[in-house]
């Protein structure tokens, strides 16, 4: 059974992207899923000085190990000014310092939402480019606009839910072929 690691690039306790991710994980049928909460990680803001003096933080080393042991990733990314949040950018900076190819050939499904009509599409594009630099294989992306209107009572509206379920099913099929 394939193993999927899932996490959200937000440090918010009320993250709408985390809510969307947890909803999406309900559609996983043929894989084992391990959800990782990144918020408790002890990771300083990246600096060359810190890296030289202390090395790569232990929590990052563990995360790299978990990512490498997985068959695939599902990552929800939150958008701040058209890019990933500073919190998540810092995590990815440290991950890349641990191993520049930490995502090598790893199938990845990205999803994002926002309160506005853009559905965090800019962040999905930015994250796609960022992950591909480190060897990741973006299989598909899902963008949910207008979170407050399209996600009510912990449930996604029908059309978006059907689309997301189909994308997740295709993603799982892609993992089995990889």
C-alpha positions in Angstrom: 0.0 0.0 0.0 1.5 3.4 -1.0 2.3 5.8 1.8 1.3 9.5 1.5 2.6 12.2 3.7 0.2 15.2 4.0 0.9 18.6 5.5 -0.1 22.3 5.3 2.3 25.1 4.9 0.4 27.3 7.4 1.2 28.0 11.0 -2.3 29.3 11.7 -4.4 27.3 14.2 -7.5 28.1 12.1 -6.0 27.6 8.7 -8.6 27.2 6.0 -6.0 25.3 3.9 -5.6 22.8 6.7 -9.4 22.4 6.8 -9.4 21.8 3.0 -6.5 19.3 3.3 -8.2 17.3 6.0 -11.3 17.2 3.9 -9.4 16.1 0.9 -7.7 13.2 2.8 -11.2 11.6 3.2 -11.0 10.7 -0.5 -7.8 8.6 -0.1 -8.9 5.0 -0.6 -5.9 3.0 -1.7 -3.0 4.5 0.3 -1.9 4.9 3.9 -1.8 8.6 4.9 0.4 10.2 7.5 -0.7 13.8 8.4 2.2 15.9 9.7 1.5 19.1 11.7 4.4 21.5 10.9 3.4 24.1 13.5 5.2 22.5 16.4 8.5 22.2 14.5 11.4 24.0 16.1 13.0 25.7 13.2 14.8 29.1 13.3 14.6 31.5 10.4 17.2 30.2 7.9 20.6 31.9 7.9 24.0 30.7 6.8 25.4 31.5 10.2 22.9 29.3 12.0 23.5 26.5 9.6 27.3 26.7 10.0 27.1 27.0 13.8 24.3 24.5 14.5 23.7 22.5 11.3 20.3 21.6 10.0 17.7 21.5 12.8 16.8 18.1 14.1 13.1 18.6 13.2 14.0 19.3 9.6 16.2 16.2 9.4 13.3 14.1 10.7 10.9 15.8 8.2 13.3 15.1 5.3 13.5 11.4 6.4 9.7 11.2 6.5 9.3 12.8 3.1 11.9 10.5 1.6 10.2 7.4 3.1 6.9 8.4 1.6 5.7 7.4 -1.9 4.0 10.7 -2.5 3.0 14.0 -0.9 -0.2 16.0 -0.6 0.5 19.6 0.4 -1.9 22.4 1.1 -0.3 25.8 0.6 -1.5 29.1 1.9 -1.0 32.3 -0.1 0.6 35.4 1.3 1.0 38.2 -1.3 1.0 35.8 -4.2 3.5 33.3 -2.8 3.8 30.8 0.0 3.8 32.0 3.6 7.1 33.0 5.2 6.6 30.1 7.7 6.4 27.5 4.8 9.2 29.2 2.8 11.4 28.9 5.8 10.6 25.2 6.1 11.3 24.6 2.4 14.6 26.6 2.7 15.8 24.4 5.5 14.6 21.2 3.7 16.6 22.2 0.6 19.7 22.8 2.8 19.4 19.3 4.2 19.2 17.8 0.7 18.9 19.8 -2.5 16.9 16.9 -4.1 14.7 16.1 -1.1 11.7 15.7 -3.4 13.4 13.7 -6.2 10.8 12.1 -8.4 8.2 12.4 -5.5 4.7 12.6 -6.9 3.0 15.6 -5.3 -0.6 16.8 -5.2 -1.0 20.5 -4.3 -4.1 22.2 -3.1 -4.9 25.7 -1.9 -7.8 27.9 -1.0 -8.4 31.5 -0.1 -11.2 33.7 1.1 -11.1 35.5 -2.3 -11.9 34.6 -5.9 -8.3 33.8 -6.7 -8.3 30.5 -4.8 -4.5 31.0 -4.1 -3.6 30.1 -7.7 -0.5 32.3 -7.6 0.8 30.4 -4.6 0.1 27.1 -6.4 2.2 28.3 -9.3 5.0 29.5 -7.1 5.0 26.3 -5.1 5.0 24.2 -8.3 8.2 25.9 -9.4 9.7 25.7 -6.0 9.1 22.0 -5.6 10.2 21.2 -9.1 13.6 22.8 -8.4 14.1 20.2 -5.8 13.1 17.2 -7.9 9.3 17.1 -7.1 6.8 15.8 -9.7 3.6 17.8 -9.5 0.9 15.4 -10.6 -2.0 17.8 -10.2 -3.3 20.9 -8.4 -6.6 22.0 -6.9 -7.6 25.6 -6.2 -10.7 26.5 -4.2 -11.9 30.1 -4.5 -14.2 31.8 -2.0 -13.6 29.4 0.9 -16.4 30.9 3.0 -19.0 30.3 0.3 -17.7 26.9 -1.0 -16.8 25.2 2.3 -19.6 25.2 4.9 -20.1 23.0 7.9 -16.8 21.2 7.2 -18.1 20.2 3.7 -17.1 21.3 0.2 -19.8 22.3 -2.2 -20.9 19.5 -4.5 -19.1 20.5 -7.8 -15.8 21.2 -6.1 -16.1 18.1 -4.0 -16.7 15.9 -7.1 -13.7 17.5 -8.8 -11.5 17.1 -5.8 -12.4 13.5 -5.4 -11.7 12.8 -9.0 -8.3 14.5 -8.8 -7.4 12.5 -5.6 -8.4 9.3 -7.3 -6.2 10.1 -10.3 -3.4 11.0 -8.0 -3.6 7.7 -6.2 -3.6 5.9 -9.5 -0.5 7.8 -10.6 1.3 6.8 -7.4 0.7 3.1 -8.1 2.2 3.6 -11.6 5.3 5.5 -10.3 
